[in-house]
Amino acid sequence: MGRKSLAVQRREDILNAFEQCILERGIEGTSFQHIAQVLGMDRKMISHYFGNREALVDAMIQRINDDFNLNMSQVLANLKQSASVLELVDAFFDRNISTEEIEVLWAEISAYATRSEAVRNRLRQSYDKMFEAVGKALKRDYPNAPKKQLQTATYAVATLLDRSPTFEWIGVRGSPLKSAKTAIEQVLESLE
């Protein structure tokens, strides 16, 4: 059995340090020098492994997406193939995939995307996948619903799934996850 590649390990170490710096300073406040200080290495090593800031941010987005997809795969693995949209919603909210750290990272990356087309494209791809998955589940559960209604419902359900955990952890009054589930149930009732 071969040894784990040093390059793979170094990239992971750099991403870990970058994540720590983002949580402390934000993306804009984090330089290669800050990351290098956390790691106790020369900042040129970061350039060696990632090239530039865009590539580093892109790798962080990919990492967050991969983690999210892994968590969602675990949620889906525990559901039957024929699970309804509401069962998916219940599993998603029960698992509470979102954490404060993930929400802060996502907010920082979203803000950075306003200035970077490459990052904006990566985020768009991620959201496109989520909307596609929700749309397919709704179409399967409500095959007779009009296309326009399905599109509207897809947007509503995906948005509630995406944003409600943020509202929950920042302490929005009431129960955002419970309210989101109720709103999703009402959207689904409109498709029947």
C-alpha positions in Angstrom: 0.0 0.0 0.0 1.4 3.4 -1.1 2.0 6.4 1.0 -0.4 9.3 0.8 0.9 12.0 -1.6 2.7 14.8 0.2 1.1 17.3 -2.3 -2.4 16.1 -1.4 -1.6 16.4 2.3 0.0 19.9 1.9 -3.1 21.1 -0.1 -5.3 19.9 2.7 -3.2 21.6 5.3 -3.3 24.8 3.4 -7.1 24.6 3.0 -7.4 23.9 6.8 -5.3 27.0 7.5 -7.2 29.0 5.0 -10.5 28.0 6.5 -9.2 29.0 10.0 -8.1 32.4 8.6 -11.5 33.0 6.9 -13.3 32.3 10.1 -11.0 34.7 12.0 -10.4 37.4 9.3 -12.8 36.8 6.3 -11.6 36.1 2.8 -10.6 39.7 2.0 -8.7 39.9 5.3 -6.7 36.8 4.6 -3.5 36.8 2.7 -1.1 34.1 1.7 1.1 35.4 4.5 -1.6 34.9 7.1 -2.1 31.3 5.9 1.7 30.7 5.9 2.0 32.0 9.5 -0.7 29.5 10.6 1.2 26.7 9.0 4.7 27.9 9.9 5.8 27.8 6.2 6.9 30.2 3.5 4.0 31.9 1.7 5.6 30.8 -1.6 4.6 27.2 -0.8 0.9 28.3 -0.9 1.5 29.8 -4.4 3.3 26.6 -5.4 0.3 24.4 -4.5 -2.5 26.8 -5.5 -1.1 29.3 -7.9 -3.3 32.3 -7.0 -6.1 33.5 -4.7 -8.8 32.5 -7.2 -7.6 28.9 -7.3 -7.4 28.8 -3.5 -11.0 30.1 -3.1 -12.2 27.7 -5.8 -10.6 24.8 -4.0 -12.3 25.9 -0.8 -15.7 26.1 -2.5 -15.1 22.6 -4.0 -14.2 21.3 -0.5 -17.4 22.8 1.0 -19.4 21.3 -1.8 -17.8 17.9 -1.4 -18.5 17.9 2.3 -22.1 19.0 1.7 -22.6 16.4 -1.0 -21.1 13.7 1.3 -23.5 14.7 4.1 -26.5 14.7 1.6 -25.4 11.3 0.3 -25.5 9.9 3.8 -29.0 11.4 4.3 -30.2 10.0 1.0 -28.6 6.6 1.8 -30.9 6.3 4.8 -34.0 7.1 2.7 -35.8 4.7 0.4 -35.4 5.4 -3.3 -39.1 6.3 -3.4 -38.8 8.8 -0.5 -41.1 11.8 -0.9 -39.9 15.4 -1.0 -41.2 15.8 2.6 -39.1 12.8 3.7 -36.1 14.4 2.1 -36.9 17.7 3.9 -37.3 16.0 7.2 -34.0 14.1 6.8 -32.2 17.3 5.7 -33.5 19.3 8.7 -33.1 16.4 11.2 -29.5 16.0 10.1 -29.0 19.8 10.3 -26.1 19.7 7.9 -25.4 23.4 8.4 -23.1 24.6 11.1 -22.0 28.1 12.0 -18.6 27.5 10.4 -20.1 26.4 7.2 -22.5 29.3 7.1 -19.7 31.8 7.8 -17.6 30.2 5.0 -20.5 30.2 2.6 -21.3 33.9 3.4 -17.7 34.8 2.8 -17.5 32.9 -0.5 -20.8 34.4 -1.6 -19.5 37.9 -0.9 -16.3 37.1 -2.8 -18.3 35.9 -5.7 -19.6 39.4 -6.3 -16.0 40.3 -7.4 -15.0 37.0 -9.1 -16.7 35.5 -12.1 -14.9 32.2 -11.6 -16.2 31.9 -8.0 -19.6 33.1 -9.1 -19.7 30.3 -11.8 -18.7 27.6 -9.2 -21.5 28.8 -6.8 -24.0 28.8 -9.7 -23.0 25.2 -10.6 -23.6 24.2 -7.0 -27.0 25.8 -6.8 -28.0 24.5 -10.2 -27.3 20.9 -8.9 -29.5 21.6 -5.8 -32.3 23.0 -7.8 -32.1 20.1 -10.3 -32.3 17.6 -7.5 -35.3 19.3 -5.8 -37.0 19.7 -9.2 -36.6 16.0 -10.1 -38.0 15.0 -6.7 -41.0 17.3 -7.1 -41.7 16.1 -10.7 -41.6 12.5 -9.5 -43.9 13.2 -6.6 -46.3 15.5 -8.6 -46.2 14.3 -12.2 -49.5 16.1 -13.1 -48.5 19.5 -11.7 -48.1 22.2 -14.4 -44.5 23.0 -15.4 -44.7 26.6 -14.2 -46.0 25.5 -10.8 -43.2 22.9 -10.5 -40.6 25.6 -11.3 -42.0 27.9 -8.6 -42.2 25.1 -6.1 -38.7 24.0 -6.8 -37.4 27.5 -6.2 -39.4 27.9 -3.0 -38.4 24.5 -1.6 -34.7 24.8 -2.5 -34.5 28.3 -1.1 -36.1 27.3 2.2 -33.8 24.3 2.5 -30.7 26.4 1.8 -31.4 29.5 3.9 -33.5 28.2 6.9 -30.5 26.6 8.7 -28.7 30.0 8.6 -31.7 31.7 10.2 -31.8 29.0 12.8 -28.2 29.3 13.9 -28.1 33.1 14.0 -31.1 33.0 16.3 -34.0 34.4 14.2 -37.0 34.5 16.4 -39.4 31.6 16.3 -38.3 28.3 14.9 -37.0 28.9 11.4 -36.6 25.2 10.6 -40.1 24.4 11.8 -41.5 27.4 9.9 -39.6 26.4 6.8 -41.1 22.9 6.9 -44.6 24.3 7.3 -44.0 26.6 4.3 -42.7 23.7 2.2 -45.8 21.6 3.2 -48.0 24.5 2.0 -46.1 24.8 -1.3 -46.5 21.0 -1.8 -50.2 21.2 -1.1 -50.5 23.8 -3.9 -49.2 21.2 -6.3 -51.9 18.6 -5.5 
